Every structure is written in structure tokens, then in C-alpha cells.
């Protein structure tokens, strides 16, 4: 089952690349911004609970989709870009097994424990 879910996430990551290609930004913006959502891990400097909250908000795919749709409705390409980046980053993370976090530890995700088969 995990392989099917990772394949699904891979296709969503590919979709984000396709959607980015429809925007009028230089190609290098995508790889430059792709890891920016991981800045949300700064919440872990406060506590595991705060880290989980900040990480989960930024890595929720619904946020990325909402920003992209809102950017489309408002004809606001930077908002669309933010949505594509958040969506793509979250999908990429899940391909590698990094899921939404539980408040007890960074390694405890909705996909299981990071680093364990």
C-alpha cells in the first residue's frame, strides 16, 4: 500500500511541475523555492507541539491548492506560485516518507515513523 501512496504522491508532485510550467516565471524559481516550506520547522525551536503545528499548517496540501485557486481567481501569479510550491513540496515530502507530524516527536508522522521500515 505504501508504494501505491508514494506513486500517487509522485504524480501529484509531477502535477505541480506541470502547473508551474503554465505560470509565467523563469524555470529556476521552482527549484529555488521548493525547499522554502521547510522553514516551517523553525517552530520546533519552541517545542515539539509548536513545531508540529507550524509544520502541519504549511505542509497541508489543502493550503497549497487553496492558494493556487485563489491566485487563479484573482489573476495573481505570485499567489498561484506560492500554492504550486506548497503543494509540490508537500507531495515531494510524502514521496520520501515525510508526513504530517504528531505533537510528540518530529519522527512521528501520519505515514508512520521516519527512518523505520
VEXDREN-2710 file (C-alpha; in Angstrom, 1 decimal):
% VEXDREN-2710
k/r/px/py/pz
1/UNK/0.0/0.0/0.0
2/UNK/2.8/2.4/0.8
3/UNK/4.2/2.1/-2.7
4/UNK/0.9/2.9/-4.2
5/UNK/0.6/6.0/-2.0
6/UNK/4.1/7.1/-2.9
7/UNK/3.3/6.7/-6.6
8/UNK/0.2/8.8/-6.1
9/UNK/2.3/11.5/-4.4
10/UNK/4.8/11.3/-7.2
11/UNK/2.1/12.1/-9.7
12/UNK/0.9/15.0/-7.6
13/UNK/4.5/16.3/-7.5
14/UNK/4.6/16.0/-11.3
15/UNK/1.3/17.9/-11.5
16/UNK/2.8/20.7/-9.5
17/UNK/5.7/20.9/-12.0
18/UNK/3.1/21.0/-14.9
19/UNK/1.1/23.7/-13.2
20/UNK/4.3/25.7/-12.6
21/UNK/5.0/25.4/-16.3
22/UNK/1.7/27.2/-17.0
23/UNK/2.8/30.2/-15.0
24/UNK/5.0/33.0/-16.4
25/UNK/8.0/32.5/-14.2
26/UNK/11.6/31.6/-15.1
27/UNK/12.2/27.9/-14.6
28/UNK/14.7/28.4/-11.8
29/UNK/12.1/29.7/-9.4
30/UNK/10.7/26.3/-8.9
31/UNK/13.8/24.6/-7.6
32/UNK/14.9/27.7/-5.7
33/UNK/11.6/27.9/-3.7
34/UNK/10.9/24.1/-3.5
35/UNK/12.5/23.7/0.0
36/UNK/11.3/27.0/1.4
37/UNK/8.3/25.4/3.1
38/UNK/10.7/23.6/5.4
39/UNK/11.3/26.9/7.1
40/UNK/8.2/26.0/9.0
41/UNK/10.3/23.6/11.1
42/UNK/11.5/26.6/13.0
43/UNK/8.6/26.0/15.3
44/UNK/10.5/23.0/16.7
45/UNK/12.9/25.5/18.3
46/UNK/9.9/26.4/20.6
47/UNK/8.6/22.9/21.3
48/UNK/7.6/19.7/19.5
49/UNK/4.0/20.8/19.8
50/UNK/4.6/24.2/18.2
51/UNK/6.8/22.6/15.6
52/UNK/4.1/20.1/14.6
53/UNK/1.5/22.9/14.3
54/UNK/3.7/25.1/12.1
55/UNK/4.9/22.2/10.0
56/UNK/1.4/20.8/9.5
57/UNK/-0.2/24.1/8.5
58/UNK/2.5/24.8/5.9
59/UNK/2.6/21.2/4.6
60/UNK/-1.2/20.7/4.4
61/UNK/-1.9/20.3/0.7
62/UNK/-5.3/22.0/1.1
63/UNK/-3.5/25.2/1.8
64/UNK/-1.4/24.9/-1.4
65/UNK/-4.5/24.1/-3.5
66/UNK/-6.4/27.0/-1.9
67/UNK/-3.7/29.5/-2.6
68/UNK/-3.3/28.3/-6.2
69/UNK/-7.1/28.5/-6.8
70/UNK/-7.4/31.9/-5.1
71/UNK/-4.4/33.1/-7.2
72/UNK/-6.2/31.9/-10.3
73/UNK/-9.5/33.6/-9.4
74/UNK/-7.7/36.9/-8.6
75/UNK/-5.3/36.6/-11.6
76/UNK/-2.4/36.8/-9.1
77/UNK/0.5/34.8/-10.4
78/UNK/2.7/35.1/-7.2
79/UNK/-0.2/33.6/-5.2
80/UNK/-0.5/30.8/-7.7
81/UNK/3.2/30.3/-7.4
82/UNK/3.0/30.0/-3.6
83/UNK/0.2/27.5/-4.0
84/UNK/2.1/25.4/-6.5
85/UNK/5.3/25.4/-4.4
86/UNK/3.4/24.4/-1.2
87/UNK/1.5/21.6/-3.0
88/UNK/4.6/20.3/-4.8
89/UNK/6.8/20.4/-1.7
90/UNK/4.2/18.5/0.3
91/UNK/3.8/15.9/-2.4
92/UNK/7.6/15.5/-2.7
93/UNK/8.0/15.2/1.1
94/UNK/5.4/12.4/1.1
95/UNK/7.2/10.6/-1.7
96/UNK/10.2/10.4/0.7
97/UNK/8.1/9.3/3.6
98/UNK/7.8/12.7/5.4
99/UNK/4.2/13.1/6.5
100/UNK/2.2/15.4/8.7
101/UNK/3.6/15.5/12.3
102/UNK/2.2/14.3/15.6
103/UNK/3.0/16.7/18.5
104/UNK/5.1/14.2/20.4
105/UNK/8.1/13.9/18.1
106/UNK/9.3/15.1/14.6
107/UNK/9.8/11.5/13.6
108/UNK/6.1/10.5/14.3
109/UNK/4.1/11.2/11.2
110/UNK/0.8/10.2/9.7
111/UNK/2.8/7.9/7.4
112/UNK/4.5/6.1/10.3
113/UNK/7.8/6.7/12.0
114/UNK/10.5/8.3/9.9
115/UNK/13.5/6.0/9.4
116/UNK/11.7/2.8/10.1
117/UNK/10.6/0.3/7.5
END
